[in-house]
Amino acid sequence: MLTSGFTNAPVTKFLVFYTVASAFLASITDSQYLLYIQVVPHLWVHRQFWRLLTWQACFANSTEVLFAAMTFYHLRVIERLWGSRKFASFIVSTLPYTTLLPPLVLALVVRPLTFNHANYLPAGPTPLLFAILAQYHVSVPRIYRYKLTTKAPPSGQTAQPLEERRPVADVLDTSVTLSSKTLHYLLPLQLALSALPGSAVSAGVGWCVGYAWRNEVLPWASGWRIPAWVVGERKMDGGAGRREFEGLRQRMEREHGAAASTGREGADAAAAQADGADARRRGTLGGMLARQFGGEG
């Protein structure tokens, strides 16, 4: 999983290049204003409900493009862990939820709770990114932990008697425990905080969708798979699969038989050697005396 580049990660490669290319195309065509959503006036006044389907098409500024591309590149470990077909199936099966839920949650829940102040939903596939990030959080274990700490004794502590000094850790200990995965969450965190509260809504919904998919809560999403040819995999017919299985079974039987025969030969040789030693020890009294005085060991 630590292989550099896009080896065994064609879907991630497509996501990274699509993130950059789509933002570049939107920039040169000056169409960024068609991407984001404002509940008022886009939805409630102009009835532009098509924005509910297109707002995830691409990011609208270069900073978000950079952070998203780098995060997608790092999350290629999930595709290598699952395989391209399962990874692509996860993206496609969760796409309806990551596309429709964030604007609906913003318009129907968050906006009324904030007295109509929350009105803006930034463009870009932030929910999709956080849905994949949730899989990374669960599937990839941390390798190590480390602590960042600042400890300083108070002024005049050296003049106090030794028995009256307080431990340095009790005086001032502002420490933070981090892990090998902590730094990988910084770039997605920037996306989640880039345009509050809409960006946080997108990130939170994506994270929840990822966990719901993993726990098999999403309807018609967990067990569905895209066709194998979509990701360049060849699907074996039944005859080819049976032939491959039969060949593997025969090879394992031959290896098992060779190992068993080798073990039997070794056991027979050891038994014969043990019998010879016992026979030498069980000689007659006359033979033993003859060997003793005759100089035989």
N, C-alpha and C positions, 0 to 999 in steps of 0.2 A: 504493500500500500504506500510505501514511501518512494516509489519510482517517480522520477521527475517527468515533467511534460504531461501530455495527454495520452500516455500509453494505457490501453484498455479502458479509455474513458471517452468514447466518441460523443455521447450525449452531452457531457459536460463541455466538451470542446465546442459543440454547437451552441450551448447556452452562453459561453463567454464571447464567442464571435458575434452571436446575434445581439447580445447586450450592447456591444460597441457599435456594430453596423447599424442597428435600428436607431440608436441615438444620433449617429452621424447623419443618417438619412432624414430624420426629423429636423435636424438643425439646418441642413442645406435647403430643405423645402419649406422652412419656417412654419412648421405645423405643430409646434409644442402646445399652442393654445387649444388644440383639439384633444389633448391627452388627459389633462387633470380634470378633476370634478369639483365643482362648487355646488353644494346642495341648492343654494339660492344664488344665481337664477337658473343654473343648468337643468336641474331636475324638477323643482317645484314650479318654476315660471315658464321656461322654454320647453319643458317636456323632452329634453334630449336624453332619453333613456338609452340610446345606443352607447353613450359613454360608459354605462355599466359593463359593457363587453369589451371596450377598447382601452380603458384606462391603464391596463397592465401591459400595453404593447411595448413601451420603452420608457426609460428614464428621461427626464427633461433637462438635466444639467450635467456638466462634466464631472463634478465631484461625486455625485451618486453613481454615475457610470463607472468611475474608477473603483470605488468601494465595492460595488456589486460584482464587477468582473473579477476582482481579486478574491472576493468571498466565494464565488462560484468555482474559481480555480482551486481553492483550498478544499472545497467540499467534494472534489472528484474522488476522494477516498470512499465516499458512500457508494458511488457507482462501481468502483472496483470491489467493494465488499459484497454488493448485491448482484452485480451483473448488469449489463446495459438494458436488458429487456425489463427487468423488474424496476430499475430506476426510471426508465421512460414511462412505464405503466403507472408508477407512483405520481409522476408529474402530470400526466394526462388525466388520471382519475381524480386527482385533487384540484384540477384547474377550475371546474365549475364553482367549487366552494371558495377557493382563494380569489376568484374573480367577483363573485356576487356578494359574498358576506361582508367584506370591509365597507363598501359604500352603503349597504343597508344598515349595518351597525352604526355607522357614523350618522346617517340621516334619521334613523328611527330611535336610537338609544342615546348616543353621545351628545348629539346636538340639543335635544330637549333638556338633558341633564345640565348642560352648560349654558342654558338660557339663550340658545341660538348663536353662541359665540363660535362654536366648532363648526366650521362650514367648508373647510378646504381639505381635499384628499389628494396628495401628490401622486403623480403618475409613476409607473414603474412596477415591475414584478417583485416588490418587497414581500408580499405574503408568500409567494412561491419560494423565495430565498429562505425565509424563516421556517417554512415547513420542512425544507431540506435540513436546515440547521438544527431543528428539533431531533431529526434522525441522527445527526452527528453527535448531538449531546448525549443521546442514549446509547448509541452503538459503539462509539470510540472511547475506550477508557483513558483516563489520564495516566501518564507515565511517571511523573514525579511531582512533588510539591516543593515550594520554596516560600520563604517569608521575608517580607520587606518590613523592617522595624527601625524605629528611632528611639534610642534610649539615652538619656542624659541625666546625671545626678544633679540635685539642686545645689545652688551656691552655698558654700560653707559646710558641706557635708563632711569633708575631710577633717574639719576641726572638731567634730563630735566624737565622743567615745565610741569605741567599736561596738559595744553592746547596745548603744542607742541609735545606731545607724539603721535606716530602713533599707530594705532591698531596692536595688535600682529598678527592678521590674515593677515594684509597687509605686515608685515615685512617678515615672513617666514611661509608659509603654504604649506607643501607638503603632501597632503592627498589623499587617495585612497578609493573610495567607493566600497565595496564588498557586496555580498548577500549570502543567504544560499546555493546557487548553485555553487558559485565560486570555492570552493575547489574540487568539483566533476569534474571540467574540467582540473585539474592539471595533473592527470595521462594520459588522452588522449593527452594533450599537449606535454607530454614527448615523446609519440609515434610519434607525428607529427614532432618533432624536432630531432628524434634520428639519422636519416641518411639523412640529407638535400642534395639536394632538392627532392630526390625521395620520402621520407616519407611524406613531405609536399604535394606533388602531390597526393599521395594516400589518405591522409586525406581530402584534398580539394575536390577531385572528389567524395569521399564517402559522404561528407556533401552536396554537390550539388545534388547527386542522391537522398538522403533522402528528401531534400526539393522538388525536382521534383516529387517524388512519392506522397508526401503529397498534392501537388497542382494538381495531376492527369495529369501530363505532360508526364510521361513515357508511351510509347505504350504497351498495353497488360499487364500492371502491376497492376494498381490500383484496378480493379474490380475482379481480379482473386483470387480464394481461393483454398487451398489444400483440399483434402477429409478429412472429420471429423475424420475418423478412424486413420489417421496418428498421430494425437495428443491425441488419446485415447478418443475422444468424440463419443457419440452414436447419430446417426442421426435418429430422429423419423420419422416414416412413416406418411402419411397423416391422417389415421384414428386415430392414437394415438394423433397426434397434435390437431385434431378437438375435441377429447374427453377431452383432457386437457383444451382446450379453453372453451368448453361448461361447464365443471365443475367449472372453475373459474368464468364464467359469472353467473351461478346459485348461487354461493356463494355470489357474490357481490350483486345480486338482493335480496337475503335473508337478508343480512346485511343492505341494503338500506331500505327494508320494515320494519325491526325491528326498525331502527332508526326513520323512519317516523311515525310508530305507537306510539312509545314513545313520540315523539314530539307532536302528536295530543292529547294524553292523558294529557300531561302537559298543553297544551293550553286550553283544555276543563276544567281542574281543575282551572286554573287561571281565566277563563271566569266566571265559576260558583261562585268563591269567589268574583269576582268583582261585579257580579249581586246581590249577597247577601248584600254586603256593600252598593250598590246603593239603594236597597230596604229598608234597615234600615234608610238611610238618607231621603228617600222619604215617611215618615209616615204622617198621618193626623195631624192637629194642636192639636186635642184633645189627640191623642196618645203621641205626643211630650210633651204636658204639663203634662200628667199623668206620663210619664217616668221621667220628670224633678223633679216633686214634690214627686214622689214615691221613688226616690233614685235610679232609674235605670240609668246606664251609657249609 
